[in-house]
Amino acid sequence: MISQELLRQRARTLPSLPVTVVALGEAVADDRCTVDRILGVLAKDPPLSATMLRMANSVLYGGEQSVTDLRTAVLRLGFDAVLNLGRTAGVIRTFRGTSHLDAVRLWQHSVAVGLVSKGLCRIMRKNHLLEQAFMAGLLHDIGKIALDICFPDEYAPVVAAFQNGQPIVEAEAALLGITHAETGGMLAADWNFPDALAQAIRRHHDPEPGVFLDNLVNLSDLLVRTRIPNGPPDENMAFVLEDLPSFRTVFASAKDVTDIERLTFGIDDELDHAVAFVNLAYQD
C-alpha cells in the first residue's frame, strides 16, 4: 500500500508546472493585457510559439490565408484560446511520459473535461470561475499520471484491472490504498493551487453536495467519458442526465431547458477542440 508520506517523497521528483503556464494566466487575467505582453511570454518558449502557429493554421481556426508570424496567430486565436492552448500544451509537454497509461487518450479526455467545464460555466453565467473550471478539468486526472510515473510497478496491476473492466478508483483503492483523485488533490495543494481547485480535483468522483466546482468537474467528466471512453468500464456507461446530483447542482439556477440544449449541442465541438489541442501539443 502507498502511504501519503511515501507519495509526497516520490512526488518531489515530478517536474514543476511550466513558468509559461503561470505567466500566460497572469497576463490574460489582466484587463490591460496587450498582444505585445502575450508575445513576450511566448518568446521565452519557442516550442509553444510553434504550436500556436500550427493551431492558427489548423482547420479549427484557419482562415483563407495562412499565418506565418506569431502576432497574427495570437490575433486570430484570441487571448482566451491562446491561454487554453498555452496551458494545455505546457502541461502536456511536462507530463507526457507514462509507463502504462495511454497518455494521448488521457490528455484528450482531460482537455475535453476542461473545455466542457469552462463551457458550462459560461452557459450558467459564472464567468468568475471560467479559468479555474478549465484548470480543474484539465488536471482532474493528474493523479493517474503521478502514480504511473512515481510507482510504475505498483500501478501496472491497477491499469490491468481497469482494462479488464474494474472501475479505476476501485482498483486503485484495493491495490494501492490511495486513489488518483486523492493523489491529484494532494499535488494541487502542494503546488499552492487555490483550495477550491484542489478540492475539485480530489472530489471529482464524489463531489461534495452543493459545491459548484466539485460537481461541475464530476458532470463534465461523466459527459466526456460517454464520448471518449477511458477504457472498457466507460464503453457501456449510461445514466439519466437529470437524475445526476452533479447535474442538478450545476443547473440549479437554469431558467428552462434552453441551457440543457446548449449543453448537448456544445459538447461535441469541445471534443473536436480537445483532440486538436492534444495532437498539436504532441508534435513538439
C-alpha positions in Angstrom: 0.0 0.0 0.0 1.1 3.6 -0.7 1.1 6.0 2.2 0.7 9.7 1.7 4.2 10.3 3.1 5.7 7.9 0.6 3.7 9.6 -2.2 4.9 13.0 -1.2 8.5 11.8 -1.2 8.2 10.3 -4.7 6.2 13.3 -6.0 9.1 15.6 -5.3 10.7 14.0 -8.4 7.9 15.3 -10.6 8.6 18.3 -12.7 7.0 21.7 -11.8 4.3 23.3 -13.9 6.0 25.4 -16.7 6.6 29.1 -16.0 4.8 29.8 -19.3 1.6 28.3 -17.9 1.6 30.6 -14.9 2.7 33.7 -16.9 0.0 33.3 -19.6 -2.7 33.0 -16.9 -1.4 36.2 -15.2 -1.2 38.1 -18.5 -4.7 37.2 -19.8 -6.3 37.9 -16.4 -5.0 41.5 -16.5 -7.6 43.7 -18.2 -4.8 45.8 -19.6 -3.2 42.8 -21.3 -1.8 43.6 -24.8 -0.7 41.4 -27.7 2.9 42.5 -27.0 2.7 41.2 -23.5 1.4 37.8 -24.8 4.2 37.8 -27.4 6.8 38.5 -24.6 5.6 35.4 -22.7 5.6 33.2 -25.8 9.1 34.4 -26.8 10.5 32.6 -23.9 9.0 29.3 -25.1 9.8 28.6 -28.8 8.1 25.2 -28.9 4.9 26.7 -27.6 5.2 29.5 -30.1 5.5 26.9 -32.9 2.4 25.2 -31.6 0.5 28.5 -31.7 1.4 28.9 -35.3 0.2 25.4 -36.1 -3.0 25.9 -34.3 -3.8 29.2 -36.0 -3.4 27.4 -39.3 -5.4 24.4 -38.3 -8.9 23.6 -39.6 -10.4 24.8 -36.3 -9.0 28.4 -36.6 -7.7 28.7 -40.1 -8.9 31.5 -42.4 -8.4 32.0 -46.1 -4.8 32.9 -45.7 -2.1 31.0 -43.8 -0.5 32.6 -40.8 3.3 33.0 -40.8 4.0 35.2 -37.8 3.2 34.9 -34.1 1.5 38.2 -33.8 -1.1 37.4 -36.5 -1.5 33.9 -34.9 -2.3 35.5 -31.5 -4.8 37.9 -33.1 -6.5 35.1 -35.0 -6.8 32.8 -32.0 -7.7 35.4 -29.4 -6.4 35.7 -25.9 -8.8 33.1 -24.5 -7.7 30.4 -26.9 -4.1 31.3 -26.5 -4.4 30.8 -22.8 -6.2 27.5 -23.1 -3.8 26.2 -25.7 -0.8 27.5 -23.8 -1.8 25.9 -20.6 -2.7 22.7 -22.3 0.4 22.4 -24.4 2.6 23.3 -21.4 1.1 20.8 -19.0 1.1 18.0 -21.6 4.7 18.6 -22.6 5.7 18.4 -18.9 3.6 15.3 -18.1 3.6 13.3 -21.3 5.8 10.4 -20.1 3.9 7.5 -18.7 4.7 3.8 -18.1 1.4 2.1 -18.6 -1.3 4.6 -19.4 -2.3 5.7 -22.9 -1.1 9.3 -22.4 -2.6 10.7 -25.6 -6.1 9.4 -24.8 -5.8 10.5 -21.2 -4.9 14.1 -22.2 -7.6 14.2 -24.9 -10.1 13.3 -22.2 -8.6 15.8 -19.7 -8.6 18.7 -22.1 -12.1 17.9 -23.1 -13.2 17.9 -19.5 -11.5 21.3 -19.0 -13.2 22.8 -22.1 -16.7 21.4 -21.2 -16.3 22.6 -17.6 -15.5 26.1 -18.9 -18.3 26.0 -21.4 -20.8 25.0 -18.7 -19.6 27.9 -16.5 -20.2 30.2 -19.4 -23.7 28.8 -20.0 -24.5 29.3 -16.3 -23.0 32.8 -16.4 -20.4 32.0 -13.8 -17.7 33.9 -15.6 -15.6 34.4 -12.5 -15.0 30.6 -12.4 -14.1 30.2 -16.1 -10.3 29.8 -15.8 -10.5 27.8 -12.5 -13.0 25.5 -14.1 -10.7 24.9 -17.1 -7.7 24.1 -14.9 -9.7 21.8 -12.6 -10.9 19.9 -15.6 -7.5 19.8 -17.3 -5.8 18.5 -14.2 -8.6 16.4 -12.7 -6.8 13.1 -13.6 -3.2 14.3 -13.0 -3.1 11.8 -10.1 -3.1 9.0 -12.6 0.0 10.2 -14.3 1.7 10.9 -11.0 1.0 7.4 -9.7 2.1 5.9 -13.0 5.4 7.8 -13.0 6.2 7.6 -9.3 5.0 4.0 -8.8 5.3 2.2 -12.2 5.5 -1.3 -10.8 2.6 -0.8 -8.4 0.4 0.9 -10.9 0.7 -1.8 -13.6 -1.8 -4.1 -11.9 -4.2 -1.2 -11.5 -4.1 -0.5 -15.2 -4.6 -4.2 -16.0 -7.6 -4.4 -13.6 -9.1 -1.3 -15.3 -8.6 -2.8 -18.8 -10.4 -5.9 -17.5 -13.4 -3.9 -16.6 -12.9 -2.8 -13.0 -13.5 0.9 -12.3 -10.2 2.7 -11.9 -11.0 4.2 -8.4 -12.0 0.7 -7.0 -8.8 -0.9 -8.4 -6.6 1.9 -7.0 -8.2 1.8 -3.6 -7.9 -2.0 -3.4 -4.4 -2.4 -4.8 -2.7 0.9 -3.7 -4.7 2.1 -0.7 -4.9 5.6 -2.4 -6.8 6.8 -5.5 -5.7 9.1 -8.3 -8.3 11.7 -7.1 -6.7 11.8 -3.7 -3.2 11.9 -5.3 -4.2 14.8 -7.6 -5.7 16.8 -4.8 -2.6 16.4 -2.8 -0.4 17.5 -5.7 -2.6 20.5 -6.3 -2.3 21.6 -2.7 1.4 21.1 -2.7 1.6 23.3 -5.9 -0.3 26.0 -3.9 -3.4 25.9 -6.1 -6.5 27.5 -4.6 -8.2 25.3 -2.1 -11.4 25.1 -4.2 -9.4 23.9 -7.3 -7.5 21.3 -5.2 -10.8 20.0 -3.7 -12.5 19.8 -7.1 -9.6 17.6 -8.3 -9.8 15.5 -5.1 -13.6 15.1 -5.2 -14.2 14.8 -8.9 -15.6 11.2 -8.4 -17.6 12.0 -5.2 -18.4 15.8 -5.3 -19.4 17.5 -2.1 -23.1 18.1 -2.3 -24.0 21.6 -3.4 -20.4 22.7 -4.2 -20.5 24.0 -7.7 -16.9 23.4 -8.9 -16.7 19.8 -7.5 -20.0 18.9 -9.2 -19.0 20.8 -12.4 -15.9 18.7 -12.9 -17.8 15.5 -12.0 -20.5 16.2 -14.5 -18.1 17.2 -17.3 -16.0 14.1 -16.6 -19.1 11.9 -17.0 -20.3 13.6 -20.1 -16.9 13.3 -21.8 -16.4 9.7 -20.8 -19.6 8.7 -22.7 -18.0 10.2 -25.8 -14.3 9.5 -25.3 -14.2 6.3 -23.2 -11.1 6.0 -21.0 -11.4 2.2 -21.1 -13.8 -0.8 -21.0 -15.7 0.3 -17.9 -16.8 3.5 -19.8 -17.9 1.9 -23.0 -21.3 0.8 -21.7 -21.8 3.8 -19.4 -25.4 5.0 -19.3 -27.3 7.4 -17.0 -30.2 9.8 -16.9 -28.7 13.2 -17.0 -31.4 15.0 -15.0 -31.1 12.3 -12.2 -27.4 13.1 -11.6 -26.8 15.1 -8.4 -24.0 16.9 -10.1 -26.3 17.9 -13.0 -28.9 19.3 -10.5 -26.2 21.3 -8.7 -24.7 22.8 -11.8 -28.0 23.6 -13.4 -29.8 24.7 -10.2 -30.2 28.2 -11.5 -31.2 27.3 -15.1 -34.4 29.0 -16.2 -35.5 26.5 -18.7 -34.4 23.7 -21.0 -32.6 26.1 -23.3 -29.4 25.8 -21.2 -29.6 22.0 -21.4 -30.0 22.0 -25.1 -27.0 24.3 -25.4 -25.0 21.9 -23.3 -25.9 18.9 -25.6 -25.0 20.7 -28.8 -21.8 22.2 -27.5 -20.0 19.1 -26.2 -19.1 17.6 -29.5 -17.4 20.8 -30.6 -15.4 20.9 -27.5 -14.3 17.3 -28.1 -13.0 18.3 -31.5 -11.0 21.1 -30.0 -9.6 18.8 -27.3 -8.4 16.2 -29.9 -6.8 19.0 -32.0 -5.1 20.6 -28.9 -3.5 17.3 -27.9 -2.4 16.3 -31.3 -0.7 19.7 -31.8 0.9 19.5 -28.4 2.4 16.1 -29.2 4.0 17.5 -32.4 6.6 19.4 -30.4 
